[in-house]
Amino acid sequence: MKIRTGIYGGSFNPIHLGHTALGEWLCQEGLVDELWFLVSPQNPLKINNNEMLPDEVRLHLASLAVEESKKLKVSDFELHLPRPSYMADTLKALRKRYTRREFVLIIGADNWQCFNQWRSPEEILRRHNIIVYPREGYPIDVSSLPANVRLVDAPLFPISSTQIRKAIASGDYNGEWLSPTVWQEIQKESLYTR
């Protein structure tokens, strides 16, 4: 039997408690056996961001965030693929490398709404189950979802990496939405302070 492995891709700039709490919830609910945070280079659908920390730094922060979890892992797999990275290509490479795993794509409702703009969305749908988690302001009509796409009733986390970066840069941040080890590292290295 294949290990159901959730693939949760993102820049994680920085990873926060909303990300890790969602990952733990998906595992606890039995929707995946474990979840990999796939630290990604620049998202092809996003405008180039000069606030993006280097790949290795974002990978390190993500590793700190999950170091005490048994079910959450951090993967640099996509960082070794040709760029720009596209999830269809990443999933294809993952299937080839890890034949004993069944990869389940985890995306937010915001990404589901633009999923048809992704590269090869039909291939992803044909080969993978997709779990969509709710995002405020992005309603999903459940009756319109394909059979292998599931909207889950996961808890909402009212925070974003962008908000955290802005708060750190303005000096108004107290670390509330970051794991203590991640916040300590950000302070130690003066990250996001511009």
matplotlib code that plots the C-alpha trace (Angstrom):
import matplotlib.pyplot as plt

x = [0.0, 1.4, 2.1, -0.4, 1.9, 0.5, 2.4, 2.0, 4.1, 4.9, 7.5, 7.1, 8.5, 8.4, 6.6, 4.1, 1.8, -1.1, 0.9, 2.0, -1.3, -3.1, -0.5, -1.0, -4.8, -4.7, -2.6, -4.8, -8.0, -6.4, -6.5, -2.8, -0.3, 2.3, 2.8, 5.8, 6.3, 7.8, 9.8, 9.5, 11.5, 9.6, 6.0, 5.5, 2.1, 3.4, 5.2, 8.9, 9.3, 12.4, 11.3, 12.0, 14.7, 17.2, 16.1, 18.4, 17.2, 13.5, 14.3, 16.2, 13.3, 10.8, 12.9, 13.0, 9.2, 8.6, 11.6, 9.3, 6.6, 6.5, 4.2, 5.4, 8.6, 10.3, 11.5, 14.0, 13.0, 11.6, 14.7, 16.7, 14.4, 14.6, 13.1, 10.6, 9.0, 5.6, 3.6, 2.8, 6.5, 7.3, 4.6, 5.8, 9.4, 8.1, 6.1, 9.2, 11.5, 9.2, 7.2, 5.9, 4.1, 0.8, 1.1, -1.9, -1.8, -2.7, -3.7, -5.7, -9.1, -7.3, -5.1, -8.0, -9.8, -6.9, -6.0, -6.9, -4.0, -1.5, 0.6, -1.1, -4.0, -5.8, -2.8, -2.6, -6.3, -6.0, -3.1, -3.7, -6.3, -6.4, -7.3, -8.5, -8.4, -10.6, -9.2, -11.2, -12.6, -12.3, -15.6, -15.8, -18.9, -18.5, -21.0, -18.7, -15.6, -14.3, -14.7, -11.1, -11.0, -12.2, -12.8, -12.0, -13.5, -10.1, -9.7, -9.1, -5.9, -6.2, -2.6, -0.3, 3.5, 3.1, 1.5, 4.2, 7.0, 5.4, 5.0, 8.6, 9.8, 7.8, 9.1, 5.5, 5.8, 6.0, 6.3, 2.7, 2.2, 5.7, 7.1, 9.6, 12.6, 11.7, 11.1, 14.4, 16.3, 14.6, 15.6, 19.1, 19.8, 17.8, 15.6, 12.8, 14.1, 14.9]
y = [0.0, 3.4, 6.1, 9.0, 12.0, 15.5, 17.9, 21.5, 23.7, 27.4, 30.0, 29.8, 33.3, 32.7, 29.5, 30.3, 28.5, 28.6, 26.4, 23.9, 23.8, 23.0, 20.3, 18.7, 18.9, 17.1, 14.3, 14.0, 13.8, 10.9, 12.7, 12.1, 9.9, 12.6, 16.0, 17.5, 21.3, 21.7, 24.9, 26.4, 28.9, 31.8, 31.0, 31.5, 33.1, 35.7, 38.9, 38.7, 39.5, 41.3, 40.4, 36.7, 35.2, 32.9, 29.3, 27.9, 30.4, 29.7, 25.9, 26.3, 28.3, 25.7, 22.9, 24.7, 25.0, 21.2, 19.8, 18.5, 17.0, 13.3, 13.8, 17.1, 17.1, 19.8, 19.0, 20.8, 18.6, 21.4, 23.6, 21.0, 21.0, 23.3, 26.8, 28.2, 25.3, 24.0, 21.7, 19.4, 18.8, 18.5, 15.9, 13.9, 14.0, 13.0, 10.0, 8.8, 9.2, 7.9, 4.9, 3.8, 7.0, 8.4, 12.1, 14.2, 17.9, 20.4, 23.9, 26.8, 28.0, 31.0, 28.6, 26.4, 29.4, 29.9, 26.2, 26.3, 28.8, 26.3, 24.2, 21.0, 21.1, 18.2, 16.0, 16.9, 16.1, 12.9, 11.6, 13.1, 13.7, 17.3, 18.7, 22.3, 24.2, 27.3, 30.8, 33.8, 35.7, 32.7, 30.8, 27.4, 25.8, 22.3, 20.9, 22.1, 20.1, 17.1, 13.7, 13.7, 17.2, 17.7, 21.0, 20.3, 22.0, 23.0, 25.7, 29.2, 31.0, 34.8, 35.4, 35.5, 35.5, 39.0, 40.4, 38.9, 40.4, 43.8, 43.7, 42.7, 45.4, 48.0, 46.8, 46.0, 42.2, 40.1, 36.6, 35.6, 33.6, 32.0, 29.0, 30.3, 28.7, 30.4, 33.8, 33.5, 32.8, 35.7, 38.0, 36.6, 37.1, 40.4, 38.9, 40.9, 44.2, 45.7]
z = [0.0, -1.0, 1.6, 1.0, 0.9, 0.9, -1.3, 0.0, -2.3, -1.6, -1.1, 2.7, 3.0, 5.9, 7.0, 9.8, 12.2, 9.8, 7.4, 10.0, 11.8, 8.5, 7.8, 11.2, 10.8, 7.5, 9.0, 12.1, 10.0, 8.1, 4.7, 4.2, 6.0, 6.1, 4.5, 2.7, 2.6, -0.8, -0.7, -4.1, -6.1, -7.6, -8.4, -12.2, -11.6, -9.1, -9.9, -9.0, -5.4, -4.1, -0.5, -1.3, 1.0, -0.7, -1.1, 1.5, 4.1, 3.5, 3.6, 6.9, 8.5, 7.3, 8.7, 12.1, 12.0, 11.7, 13.6, 16.4, 14.1, 13.2, 10.2, 8.7, 6.5, 4.5, 1.0, -1.3, -4.2, -6.4, -5.8, -7.9, -10.9, -13.9, -13.5, -13.6, -11.6, -12.6, -10.3, -13.1, -13.8, -10.1, -9.5, -12.5, -11.2, -7.7, -9.1, -10.9, -7.9, -5.2, -6.6, -3.3, -2.6, -3.7, -3.9, -2.9, -3.9, -1.2, -2.4, -1.1, -2.5, -4.0, -6.1, -7.0, -8.5, -10.9, -11.3, -15.0, -15.5, -14.2, -16.6, -17.6, -15.0, -16.8, -16.2, -12.5, -12.2, -14.0, -11.9, -8.4, -5.8, -4.7, -1.3, -1.3, 2.0, 2.5, 2.2, 3.3, 0.3, -2.1, -2.0, -3.7, -5.2, -3.9, -6.5, -9.3, -8.0, -9.9, -8.1, -7.0, -5.7, -2.1, -0.2, 3.4, 6.4, 7.8, 10.4, 8.9, 9.9, 9.5, 8.7, 5.7, 5.1, 3.5, 6.7, 8.8, 6.6, 6.6, 10.4, 10.9, 8.6, 10.4, 13.8, 14.9, 15.1, 18.3, 16.8, 17.4, 14.2, 14.0, 15.8, 18.5, 16.8, 13.4, 15.1, 17.0, 13.7, 12.0, 14.8, 15.0, 11.3, 11.0, 8.3, 6.6, 8.2, 4.7]

ax = plt.figure().add_subplot(projection="3d")
ax.plot(x, y, z, "-o")
ax.set_aspect("equal")
plt.show()
